[in-house]
Amino acid sequence: MDHSRSFAEKNFWRFFWSTVLSIVGMDFYLFTHGWYLIELGGGKLSIGLSWAIFFIPSLFMLPICARLLKEYPVRQVQLGFEIAKAAMLWVALVWLIFMPSLAAVYILSACFGLLFSPFYPATYTLLKGLFADDRVVRYSNLFEVSLQLAGATALFASGFVYEQFAFTGIIVASAVAVTASCGFLLRLENFGTAERTSASWIQSYLQFFKLPPARELKDFRFLAGLTHQIPQSAILLSNIPMVLYVSQKMHAGPIEYGYVDALYGVVGLGTSLFWTKWPGLSKRSGAILLASGLGTLGFIAFGAFPATSFYPYLYISILAAGLTSTKLMARATYIESCSTEFVTQYSPLFQLVSNAVLVIGAYFSGALMSRFSESAAMLALALVTGVFALFFPWVQYKLREPRAQ
């Protein structure tokens, strides 16, 4: 059901600021732990391994999240996981102060990934639950603004914090941000109808992995849901070779790494604000093809072009503008074309598939860097986004075709 404008907007903005703080906390950790692994003596493969470990637990947690989102309000699900995340970070701080080790970082990555599992499925459920009309595209774009604002803030500050206060300072900053995000979630109002099931948790867990009906598999909505997170996956995987690109090609340290990633966040923020102001432009024919082609060009530049002078900052700007636009349009296509029930039912499954791809991608990124170089990993990502640039516009066209008839 659609809620009153005041109720929907009030709750969205509470969720917006909770998201900013939560992602700030996660980004502080994710985008500096590679430096910490290198300091502890880990090799190139250890960075890819740590990212893979981040995503593996979600493969087991997402079936549970699917049932939780059907039976409990989004607020309760998100708040429970966020409180657990904050508690984990405070415990991890003590552990890393007294017993720093590669194993501690791997375990922390696994716990972070486990507790981040419901984030995207819960967000999609919240957006569709609050906005049942065409406002969902605008607020989906505003959600992207929250991600980019958080990324720009955390990434700009993380290099400085790491340089001044080491990795324990990063964990403190993460813990404070995630704890603060719980305050906004506490103010979020419950909405939606709980649908309790009599099936056992084991039955629900096994049912999650059952193939959907053939009619659903043939539906282009299902194909859009299955593939719309490819640009987001490419962005996440690019952080694996980026650490080595900055240290070995740019001959720079954590502060410069923070500047490069912060520039990505600033350009991404500006790009998402642009699409929020003019959401109709994203529906223009060829818009997503142009955007994904630009993102592909950014990866090619990192993999094949010089890393001197201002060039890396130019490359990251191209990459940010292209991939932020691409993932924003792909997400809006999926959310707008599907019903609330479809989004609630299948988003956890789509997230699981995406995370499984990320696990494999993280491992192969580490392997490519170990066998060849960080440039090989960047070029592999260019191949992925290039294929997406040719494929997803066709899916988008098929989804709009019935409305055009």
C-alpha positions as CSV (number, residue, x, y, z in Angstrom):
1,M,0.0,0.0,0.0
2,D,1.0,3.6,-0.5
3,H,1.5,5.7,2.6
4,S,0.8,9.4,3.1
5,R,3.5,11.7,1.7
6,S,4.5,13.0,5.1
7,F,4.7,9.5,6.7
8,A,6.7,8.1,3.7
9,E,9.1,11.1,3.5
10,K,9.7,11.3,7.2
11,N,10.6,7.7,7.5
12,F,12.7,7.7,4.3
13,W,14.9,10.6,5.7
14,R,15.4,8.7,8.9
15,F,16.5,5.7,6.9
16,F,18.7,8.0,4.7
17,W,20.8,9.2,7.6
18,S,21.0,5.8,9.2
19,T,22.3,4.5,5.8
20,V,24.9,7.3,5.6
21,L,26.3,6.5,9.1
22,S,26.1,2.7,8.6
23,I,28.0,2.8,5.2
24,V,30.5,5.3,6.6
25,G,31.3,2.7,9.3
26,M,31.6,-0.1,6.9
27,D,33.6,1.9,4.3
28,F,36.1,2.9,7.0
29,Y,36.9,-0.7,7.5
30,L,36.6,-2.1,4.0
31,F,38.7,0.4,2.2
32,T,41.6,0.4,4.7
33,H,41.9,-3.2,5.8
34,G,43.9,-4.0,2.7
35,W,46.7,-1.7,3.9
36,Y,46.5,-3.4,7.3
37,L,46.8,-6.8,5.8
38,I,50.0,-5.7,3.9
39,E,51.4,-4.3,7.1
40,L,50.8,-7.6,8.9
41,G,52.7,-9.4,6.1
42,G,49.9,-10.6,3.9
43,G,50.5,-11.0,0.2
44,K,48.5,-9.9,-2.8
45,L,46.3,-12.9,-2.5
46,S,45.4,-12.1,1.1
47,I,43.5,-8.9,0.0
48,G,41.3,-10.8,-2.4
49,L,40.8,-13.6,0.2
50,S,39.7,-11.1,2.8
51,W,37.1,-9.6,0.4
52,A,35.9,-13.2,-0.5
53,I,35.5,-13.9,3.2
54,F,33.4,-10.8,3.6
55,F,30.8,-12.1,1.1
56,I,30.8,-15.9,1.9
57,P,28.8,-15.7,5.2
58,S,25.9,-13.9,3.4
59,L,25.4,-16.9,1.2
60,F,24.2,-18.7,4.3
61,M,22.5,-15.8,6.0
62,L,20.4,-14.4,3.1
63,P,17.9,-17.3,3.2
64,I,17.2,-16.4,6.8
65,C,17.0,-12.7,5.9
66,A,14.3,-13.6,3.3
67,R,12.0,-15.1,5.9
68,L,12.7,-12.3,8.4
69,L,11.7,-9.6,5.9
70,K,8.5,-11.4,5.3
71,E,7.6,-11.9,8.9
72,Y,8.9,-8.7,10.6
73,P,8.9,-5.0,9.8
74,V,12.0,-3.7,8.0
75,R,12.8,-1.5,10.9
76,Q,13.1,-4.5,13.3
77,V,15.3,-6.5,10.9
78,Q,17.6,-3.6,10.1
79,L,17.9,-2.5,13.7
80,G,18.7,-6.0,15.0
81,F,21.5,-6.5,12.5
82,E,22.8,-2.9,13.1
83,I,23.0,-3.3,16.9
84,A,24.9,-6.6,16.4
85,K,27.3,-4.9,14.0
86,A,28.0,-2.2,16.5
87,A,28.6,-4.7,19.3
88,M,30.9,-6.7,17.0
89,L,33.1,-3.6,16.2
90,W,33.6,-2.7,19.9
91,V,34.6,-6.3,20.6
92,A,36.9,-6.3,17.6
93,L,38.6,-3.2,18.8
94,V,39.7,-4.9,22.0
95,W,40.8,-8.0,20.1
96,L,43.0,-6.0,17.6
97,I,44.6,-3.9,20.3
98,F,45.8,-6.9,22.2
99,M,46.1,-9.6,19.5
100,P,46.5,-8.2,16.0
101,S,46.8,-10.9,13.3
102,L,45.7,-11.8,9.8
103,A,43.2,-14.2,11.3
104,A,41.6,-11.4,13.3
105,V,41.1,-9.4,10.2
106,Y,39.6,-12.4,8.3
107,I,37.2,-13.1,11.1
108,L,36.2,-9.5,11.3
109,S,35.5,-9.4,7.6
110,A,33.4,-12.5,7.9
111,C,31.3,-11.0,10.7
112,F,30.9,-7.7,8.9
113,G,29.7,-9.6,5.8
114,L,27.3,-11.7,7.8
115,L,25.6,-8.7,9.5
116,F,25.5,-6.7,6.2
117,S,23.5,-9.4,4.5
118,P,20.0,-7.9,4.7
119,F,21.0,-4.4,3.8
120,Y,20.0,-4.3,0.1
121,P,17.0,-6.6,0.2
122,A,15.7,-4.6,3.2
123,T,16.3,-1.3,1.4
124,Y,14.3,-2.4,-1.7
125,T,11.5,-3.7,0.5
126,L,11.4,-0.4,2.4
127,L,11.4,1.7,-0.8
128,K,8.6,-0.3,-2.4
129,G,6.7,-0.3,0.9
130,L,6.8,3.5,1.3
131,F,6.4,4.5,-2.3
132,A,4.0,2.5,-4.3
133,D,3.8,5.1,-7.1
134,D,6.2,6.6,-9.5
135,R,8.0,8.4,-6.7
136,V,10.0,5.2,-6.1
137,V,12.5,6.1,-8.8
138,R,13.3,9.5,-7.3
139,Y,13.7,8.0,-3.8
140,S,15.7,5.1,-5.2
141,N,18.1,7.7,-6.7
142,L,18.2,9.5,-3.3
143,F,19.2,6.2,-1.7
144,E,22.2,6.3,-4.0
145,V,22.9,9.8,-2.8
146,S,23.2,8.4,0.7
147,L,25.6,5.7,-0.4
148,Q,27.8,8.2,-2.3
149,L,27.7,10.8,0.5
150,A,28.8,8.1,2.9
151,G,31.5,6.9,0.6
152,A,32.9,10.3,-0.1
153,T,33.0,11.1,3.6
154,A,34.5,7.9,4.8
155,L,37.0,7.5,2.0
156,F,38.3,11.1,2.3
157,A,38.8,10.7,6.0
158,S,39.9,7.1,6.2
159,G,43.4,7.6,4.8
160,F,44.0,10.4,7.3
161,V,42.6,8.4,10.2
162,Y,44.7,5.4,9.3
163,E,47.9,7.5,8.9
164,Q,47.4,9.2,12.3
165,F,45.8,6.6,14.5
166,A,46.6,3.3,12.7
167,F,44.0,0.5,12.1
168,T,42.6,0.7,15.7
169,G,41.6,4.3,14.9
170,I,39.7,3.0,11.9
171,I,37.8,0.5,14.0
172,V,36.9,3.2,16.6
173,A,35.5,5.4,13.8
174,S,33.6,2.5,12.3
175,A,32.1,1.6,15.7
176,V,31.0,5.1,16.5
177,A,29.3,5.6,13.1
178,V,27.4,2.3,13.2
179,T,26.3,2.9,16.8
180,A,25.0,6.3,15.8
181,S,23.1,4.8,12.9
182,C,21.1,2.7,15.4
183,G,19.7,5.9,16.8
184,F,18.0,6.8,13.4
185,L,16.7,3.3,13.0
186,L,15.1,3.5,16.4
187,R,13.1,6.5,15.2
188,L,11.9,4.6,12.1
189,E,8.3,3.7,12.3
190,N,7.0,0.2,11.6
191,F,4.9,-0.3,8.6
192,G,3.7,-3.3,6.5
193,T,1.9,-6.4,7.3
194,A,3.6,-9.4,8.9
195,E,3.0,-12.7,7.1
196,R,3.9,-15.4,9.6
197,T,4.3,-18.9,8.3
198,S,3.9,-22.3,10.0
199,A,6.8,-23.8,8.2
200,S,9.9,-24.6,10.2
201,W,13.1,-22.5,9.8
202,I,14.8,-25.5,8.1
203,Q,11.9,-25.9,5.7
204,S,12.0,-22.2,4.9
205,Y,15.8,-22.3,4.4
206,L,15.6,-25.2,2.0
207,Q,12.6,-23.7,0.2
208,F,14.7,-20.6,-0.5
209,F,17.0,-22.6,-2.8
210,K,14.2,-24.1,-4.8
211,L,14.0,-22.9,-8.4
212,P,11.2,-20.3,-9.0
213,P,8.4,-21.4,-11.3
214,A,9.2,-21.4,-15.0
215,R,7.0,-18.5,-15.7
216,E,9.0,-16.4,-13.3
217,L,12.3,-17.5,-14.8
218,K,11.1,-16.4,-18.2
219,D,9.9,-13.0,-16.9
220,F,12.3,-10.1,-17.8
221,R,11.7,-8.7,-14.3
222,F,13.5,-11.8,-13.0
223,L,16.3,-11.3,-15.4
224,A,16.6,-7.6,-14.4
225,G,16.7,-8.5,-10.7
226,L,19.3,-11.2,-11.4
227,T,21.6,-8.8,-13.3
228,H,21.0,-5.3,-12.0
229,Q,23.7,-5.5,-9.4
230,I,26.6,-6.3,-11.8
231,P,27.7,-2.6,-11.8
232,Q,27.7,-2.5,-8.0
233,S,29.7,-5.8,-7.9
234,A,32.3,-4.3,-10.4
235,I,32.7,-1.2,-8.1
236,L,33.2,-3.4,-5.0
237,L,35.7,-5.6,-6.8
238,S,37.7,-2.7,-8.1
239,N,38.8,-1.9,-4.5
240,I,40.9,-5.1,-4.5
241,P,43.4,-4.0,-7.2
242,M,43.1,-0.3,-6.3
243,V,45.2,-0.7,-3.2
244,L,48.1,-2.1,-5.2
245,Y,47.5,0.3,-8.1
246,V,48.0,3.3,-5.7
247,S,51.0,1.7,-3.8
248,Q,52.8,0.2,-6.8
249,K,51.9,2.3,-9.8
250,M,51.3,5.7,-8.2
251,H,54.0,5.0,-5.5
252,A,51.8,6.5,-2.9
253,G,50.3,5.6,0.5
254,P,47.0,5.4,2.4
255,I,46.4,9.2,2.3
256,E,46.7,9.3,-1.5
257,Y,44.5,6.2,-1.7
258,G,41.9,8.0,0.4
259,Y,42.0,10.9,-2.0
260,V,41.5,8.7,-5.1
261,D,38.6,6.9,-3.5
262,A,37.2,10.1,-2.1
263,L,37.2,11.6,-5.6
264,Y,35.2,8.6,-6.7
265,G,32.7,9.4,-3.9
266,V,32.5,13.1,-4.7
267,V,31.9,12.5,-8.5
268,G,29.5,9.7,-7.6
269,L,27.6,12.0,-5.3
270,G,27.3,14.7,-7.9
271,T,26.2,12.1,-10.5
272,S,23.5,10.6,-8.2
273,L,22.2,14.2,-7.4
274,F,22.0,14.9,-11.1
275,W,19.8,11.8,-11.7
276,T,17.7,12.5,-8.6
277,K,17.0,16.0,-10.0
278,W,16.1,14.7,-13.5
279,P,15.0,11.1,-13.0
280,G,13.2,11.1,-16.4
281,L,16.5,11.4,-18.3
282,S,17.5,8.0,-17.0
283,K,14.6,6.5,-19.0
284,R,15.9,7.9,-22.3
285,S,16.8,5.2,-24.8
286,G,20.6,4.5,-24.8
287,A,21.3,6.3,-21.5
288,I,22.3,3.2,-19.7
289,L,24.4,2.0,-22.7
290,L,26.3,5.3,-22.7
291,A,26.8,5.2,-18.9
292,S,28.0,1.6,-18.8
293,G,30.3,2.2,-21.8
294,L,31.9,5.2,-19.9
295,G,32.4,2.9,-16.8
296,T,34.1,0.3,-19.0
297,L,36.4,3.0,-20.5
298,G,37.4,3.9,-16.9
299,F,38.5,0.3,-16.1
300,I,40.4,0.1,-19.4
301,A,42.2,3.4,-18.5
302,F,43.3,2.0,-15.1
303,G,44.5,-1.3,-16.7
304,A,46.3,0.0,-19.8
305,F,47.1,3.8,-19.6
306,P,49.8,5.7,-17.7
307,A,49.5,6.2,-13.9
308,T,51.5,9.4,-13.8
309,S,50.6,13.0,-13.0
310,F,46.8,13.7,-12.8
311,Y,45.8,10.7,-15.0
312,P,44.6,8.4,-12.2
313,Y,42.3,11.1,-10.9
314,L,40.9,11.5,-14.4
315,Y,40.4,7.8,-14.7
316,I,38.6,7.5,-11.3
317,S,36.3,10.4,-12.3
318,I,35.3,8.7,-15.6
319,L,34.8,5.4,-13.7
320,A,32.6,7.1,-11.0
321,A,30.4,9.0,-13.4
322,G,29.9,5.9,-15.6
323,L,29.3,3.2,-13.0
324,T,27.3,5.4,-10.6
325,S,24.9,6.2,-13.4
326,T,24.8,2.6,-14.6
327,K,24.0,1.1,-11.2
328,L,21.5,3.8,-10.4
329,M,19.6,3.2,-13.7
330,A,19.7,-0.5,-13.4
331,R,18.4,-0.5,-9.8
332,A,15.6,1.9,-10.7
333,T,14.6,-0.3,-13.7
334,Y,14.3,-3.3,-11.4
335,I,12.5,-1.6,-8.5
336,E,10.0,0.3,-10.7
337,S,9.1,-2.6,-12.9
338,C,8.4,-5.1,-10.0
339,S,5.6,-5.3,-7.4
340,T,6.3,-4.9,-3.7
341,E,5.6,-8.7,-3.3
342,F,8.1,-9.6,-6.0
343,V,10.8,-7.4,-4.6
344,T,10.3,-8.8,-1.0
345,Q,10.3,-12.4,-2.3
346,Y,13.1,-12.4,-4.7
347,S,15.6,-9.6,-3.6
348,P,17.3,-11.9,-1.1
349,L,17.8,-14.5,-3.8
350,F,19.2,-11.9,-6.2
351,Q,21.5,-10.7,-3.5
352,L,22.7,-14.2,-2.8
353,V,23.6,-14.7,-6.5
354,S,25.4,-11.4,-6.6
355,N,27.4,-12.2,-3.5
356,A,28.3,-15.6,-4.8
357,V,29.7,-13.9,-7.9
358,L,31.6,-11.5,-5.7
359,V,33.2,-14.3,-3.8
360,I,34.4,-15.9,-7.0
361,G,35.4,-12.4,-8.4
362,A,37.3,-11.5,-5.3
363,Y,39.3,-14.8,-5.4
364,F,40.1,-14.4,-9.1
365,S,41.0,-10.7,-8.6
366,G,43.6,-11.8,-6.0
367,A,44.8,-14.6,-8.3
368,L,45.2,-12.3,-11.3
369,M,47.1,-9.8,-9.2
370,S,49.4,-12.5,-7.8
371,R,49.9,-14.1,-11.2
372,F,50.1,-11.0,-13.4
373,S,49.4,-7.5,-12.0
374,E,46.6,-5.2,-10.7
375,S,46.2,-4.1,-14.4
376,A,45.0,-7.5,-15.3
377,A,42.3,-7.4,-12.6
378,M,41.2,-4.0,-13.9
379,L,40.9,-5.2,-17.5
380,A,38.9,-8.2,-16.4
381,L,36.4,-5.8,-14.7
382,A,36.3,-3.9,-18.0
383,L,35.3,-7.1,-19.8
384,V,32.5,-7.6,-17.3
385,T,31.0,-4.1,-17.5
386,G,31.5,-4.2,-21.3
387,V,29.2,-7.3,-21.6
388,F,26.7,-5.6,-19.2
389,A,26.7,-2.5,-21.4
390,L,25.5,-4.7,-24.4
391,F,23.1,-6.9,-22.4
392,F,21.1,-4.8,-19.9
393,P,19.8,-2.2,-22.3
394,W,18.1,-5.1,-24.1
395,V,16.5,-6.2,-20.8
396,Q,15.4,-2.6,-20.1
397,Y,13.8,-2.4,-23.6
398,K,11.9,-5.6,-23.1
399,L,10.6,-4.4,-19.7
400,R,9.3,-1.2,-21.3
401,E,7.9,-2.8,-24.4
402,P,4.5,-3.8,-23.0
403,R,3.9,-0.2,-21.8
404,A,4.8,1.1,-25.3
405,Q,2.3,-1.1,-27.0
